[in-house]
Amino acid sequence: MTPWRQIRTAALLLTAAPMTLLLGAGPALAGHRPAKVETPAVPLPAAYVGASQAAALPAVALDQWWRLFKDPALDALEDEAFRTASDARTAAARILEARATRAAQTAKTLPTGSISGAASHQKAYELGGRGDNLNPISGVTDNAGGNFNISWELDLFGRLAVARRVADADAAEARFNVEGTRASLAAAVADAYFQTRGFEIRLADARETVRIEDDLLTVARRKAAAGAAPEDEIDRVAGQKARAAAQAADFASQLSGTRRQLLILVGRDLRDTDKLAPAAAPPETPPTPEALPSELLIRRPDIREADFRLRAELGAARLARLAIFPTVTLLPGLGLSSTGAPGVSYIPPSTLVTARQVSTTGFWNLAAGITAPTLDIPKLLYQARAEDARARQAAVAYERTVRNAFGEAQNALISLEAGEQATAILADGETRARRAYDASRRRYAQGMDDLTATLSAEQSWRAIRSDLTAERVDTLRRAVSAYKALGGGWASTGSAGTL
C-alpha cells in the first residue's frame, strides 16, 4: 500500500484515535482530565495494530530530507539558513526563554528562604538630667543581627508535583513550536530555491524562443520581399515575437523576486542576488520514505505541540482543583544577634566603674503554618470549572490538529503522485519533440527542408521543454510539501521535556 493510501485510510480513523491518545495523557498529570468527550469507537485495521507492523522509517531521511535531492547548493543554503536566518535566531532565543521559564516555574515549587541582616551604631549624649553609676545615659550602643528564615510547603496533596509537570509540558510545547518553525524554514528555503532554479531555466528557454521568433521574422520579411509570402505574415510573426519577449521579461522579473525571497529567508544581503546562479537542470524528485500514518503523531511538531499544550491544560485544571485543599508550610529559622551598650562593672568590695557590656546570642526556631481557603472555596471551584473548559478546548484543538495533519499529508502525497505522473508524460513528449526537431534540422542541413519548418520544430520542442521544466519544479515543490507534511525537517529524537 502506498503511503498516501495509508494516510487516506488512517484519516477515516481519526474519530477514535486522537481522543484515545489525548485522554491517555490524563493519568500522567495526577489523574485529572476534563469531562469526557464521547467519540465513536472505530477499530484499527490489522495493518496498524502493534509496533511490529510499522514500516521502518529512516529518521535521518526525514530529519534532513533536503539532502535526498543530492544538491550541494541546496544543502549549503539550508545550513546557512539554520545559522543566520532571522527565524532561526528567533527560535534559538525562544529556546533560551523556555529553558529559563521552566527553571523559574520549577524553582517556585522548592523551599524558599532569605538571609536578612541589620546593624546600627548609636551614640547618645547627656543633654538634661544626670545619670548615675548604675544607669549611664550617654555612650555608644552597637546592634547587629542576622536571620535565615525558610518557608517549605509540604506537598501533601501532590500540588507541587503537578506544578512541575505543568512546567515541563509548557517547556516541551515551546520546544515543538520552535521545531515547527525550523521545519517551516527548511521547507520555505527549499521551495524558494527550486522556484529560483525553475525560473532561471524557463528564462533561458524564453530567450531562446525570442531568438527563434526573431529568425522567423527575418525569414518572413525575406519571403514577403521576394513575393513568396503575404505581408501580413510579417505582422503575425512579429506578434509572436512580442509575446515571447514579454514572457521572457516576466520570467526575469519573477526570477529576481524569488532570488530576493531566498536571500531574505537565508538571512543574506539582498545585493548577493548574482551569487545564486543555479545549476543547469533541477534534480530528480527523490522517493518519499515509507511511513505509516501513526508516524505523524510522533514526528509532526504541530501535533506534539498540541499534545503538550493539552498536557499543560490538564495540569492547570488539576492545580485549580487542588487549590481548595489546605496549604501546610514548615517555617524553620536561624538567627544571631549581638548588642554592645554602655554599662557598669562592679569591683569588690564597693567600686562601680563605667564599662561596655557586649552580649551575643544565637537562636533557632521551628514553626508550622496552615492555610485553608475556607471562604474562597466557591470562587476556586468556579476557577476550576473555567480551567476544565480550557482543557476541553485544548482537547478539541489537539483533535483538529491531528485531523489537519492527516489531511495535509494525504493531499501532499496525492499531489506529489500526480506531479510525478505528469512529469513522466511531459518527459516522453519532450523526447519526441526533440527527435522531431533533430530530424527537421538534418533535413534542413541536407537542403530537404526550409528554415521556417526547422525553426517551428525547435519552437515546439522548446515550448514542451519549458512545460516540462515547470512541471518538474512544481513536482519538486510538491515533494517539499510532502516532506514537511510527514513531519520532516527537525530532529525527532530526545526527550520532549528536555531543552
Buried (B, 14 or more C-beta within 10 A) or exposed (E): EEBBEBBBBBBEBBEBBBBEBBBEBBEEBBEBBBEEEEBEEEEBEEBBEEEEEBEEBEBEBBBBBBBBBEBEBBBEBBEBBBEEBEBBEEBBEBBEBBBEBBEEBBEEBEEEBEEEEEEEEEEEEEEEEEEEEEEBBEBEBBBBBBBBBBBBBEBEBBBBBBBBBBBBBBBBBBBBBBBBBBBBBBBBBBBBBBBBBBBBBBBBBBBBBBBBBBBBBEBBBEBBEEEEBEEEBBEEBBEBBEEBBEBBEBBBEBBEBBBBBBBBBBBBEEEEBEEBEBEEEBBEBBEBBBBBBBBBBEBBBBBBBBBBBBBBBBBBBBBBBBBBBEBBBBBBBBBBBBBBBBBBEEEEEEEEEEEEEEEEEEEEEEEEEEEEEEEEEEEBBEBBEEBBBBBBBBBBBBBEBBBBBBBBBBBBBBBBBEBBEBBEEBBEBBEEBBEBBEEBBEBBEEEEBBBBBBBBBBBBBBBBBBBBBBBBBBBBBBBBBBBBBBBBBBEBEEEBBEB
